Each structure stands twice: as C-alpha cells, then as structure tokens.
Amino acid sequence: MRHTILAAGLTLVSGAAFGQTPVLTVYTYDSFIPEWGPGPAVEAAFEETCGCDLQFVGAGDGAALLSRIRLEGARSEADVVLGLDTNLTAAAADTGLFAPHGITAEGLSLPVAWDDPLFLPFDWGYFAFVHDTSLENVPGDFEALAASDLSIVIQDPRSSTPGLGLVMWVQQAYGDRAGEIWEALADNIVTVTPGWSDAYGLFLDGEADMVLSYTTSPAYHLIAEEDPTKAAAPFAEGHYMQIEVAGILEGSDQPDLAREFLEFMLTEAFQSVIPTTNWMYPAALPAEELPDGFDTLITPERALILSPEEAAAIRADAIETWQTALSR
C-alpha cells in the first residue's frame, strides 16, 4: 500500500527492513499474463535476479490501461505500466503520472529512431487483416475490402490499441476520405469487440472471414500449431506500425526496482520471449535471432506511423469519424 499510516510513538520503515520481499506491480493488458503469454516467463526470469515478487495485473486491453491509470491517479498501486503504444504515449505523458526512466536504450532493433524520456519500447509490429489461406479474392486495400462481401471483426479504438491503430491507419491512409471508407466498411463489420483476444477468438471460431490483428499473427499458427493456413493480407496503402512501451509511475514506492525492470525489459532474457509468446517483433533483438517461421511473414512495402504528438492531435477526430460512420 502507498498510504502511510502513522501511529503515536512509531516510525514506519520499509518492508524490506523487516526482511520482507519487495513487490513490483506491473499493470499490463490481459493477453500478456496467461500461461501462453509472455508474463510467466518474464516473471520467472526477472525474479531470478531481482530478489523481488513481480506481480502482473491485467487491466483489459492496451488502451484501457491509460483509462485505469487516469482513474486511479496518484493512488494507483502500479509501479510500472506495460502495454501502451505510441498512439497513447503523448496522452499518458500529459497526465503527469509518469517519471523519467533515465535509461539509455542501446541495441534497439526498431525500424525507427527512439528518444523518449518517459517510455521504453519492448516490441513492435504492423497491423493487418488475417484470413484463412483458402479465402478467395483476398482484398488488397481498404476500398477492395469495403466493396467485397467479406465479413470482418475489429476492436474498439476506445479500449483497444489495435482498434485505435486501425482508425489511425484509415485516417493516415485516406485523410478527408476516412469517413467515406468507414461508411463503406460498415456492412462488412460483424462486431466490434473490446479487445484483441475476443476478436481473434471469434475469427478462429469461424464467425468472420478476416480479423484485425498483426502481420506476425500467422507465425503463431505456423510455429505453435504447425498450421500454415493463416495469412495476413498485404494492403497497398501500407500498414500502420505499432510500438508497445512501458513506463514508470511517478508515485511508485519501488522506483529503483521499477527502473531495474525496464532495464531488464531490453535484455535478451525478456526480448527472446516476445516472438513466440506475444507474437510480435522484439524491440531489442536482431532480426537474425528471430525464430524460424518469421521469415515467411509479409513485409509491408510502406510503413505508416505517426509521432506520439501527431497521434494525439488526430486521435479524438479519428475516433469520432469512426463512430459517426458506423452509427449511420
């Protein structure tokens, strides 16, 4: 607890002074924590070196993390937030709830330069629509998708970072025509889910022809299931890039341990777990160290990404455009 309790004649000291194991609380998205996600391996590896108890707390999907932190404010029990992305980091910084990490990020394998005093990347990827390889007439852009009779499942941009990435993707690719594209896509959308896991589950259950996910998602089926029947559709407009990050909360009562965790996050012990558990590209691992199967994935001819400041400037309008078009 962060609340200091004062009792007459008593001086409180840290739990560590009594020989208690310090606890590091990390808020993250739900799919990071299960036994098939990165959480268990990351927890075991970090606890081997930190002499602490690392506790992951699920807070819905990525965009829901920011909402929870805003709601809890300085009272939050979190020490670290892991799972925001660059579409949200400017808004997160504006809360004043995050502390500078003070870490020099070396050896990053991101396709873009990184210089952020509050947030460090842990993985990245490209959004894409995933489908079965048996699907005929796979669309090659948003207009072809809208003109087809294919069904899709997407995520809500107000709670999900993939959902937010999709509205940014359409907005950046089409600008003033974004509303027109969304109106045309409305008939293709089976449902809008709160998060990625629900949407992907519906797709796997046969409820839709395509699902908003990542170019790396087929690697899961190929490597973990030996199933080559999933693919990501290359779109001519390019593919929007996501960079996922972690940051330390200003109100953490374990700031040194939190910083140690962010440093660990960029080591091989953490990064090597990412490709085959989070099924994304690691932020600090050379491409030649990726597992076999990642070489079969599509590589977008054009990468789309907005700076955190640019994303913050258009985020509300992009979501409103999406909402307005789908409500007609």
Secondary structure by P-SEA (a helix, b strand, c coil): ccbbbbcccbbbbcccccccbbbbbbbbcccccccccaaaaaaaaaaacccbbbbbbbcccaaaaaaaaaaaccccccccccccccccaaaaaaaccccccccccccccccbbbbbccccccccbbbbbbbbcccccccccaaaaaaccccbbbbbccccaaaaaaaaaaaaacccaaaaaaaaaccccccccccaaaaaaaaaaccccccccccaaaaaaacccccccbbbbbbccbbbbbbbbbbbbcccccaaaaaaaaaaaaccccccccccccccccccccccccccccccbbbbcbbbbbcaaaaaacaaaaaaaaaaaaac
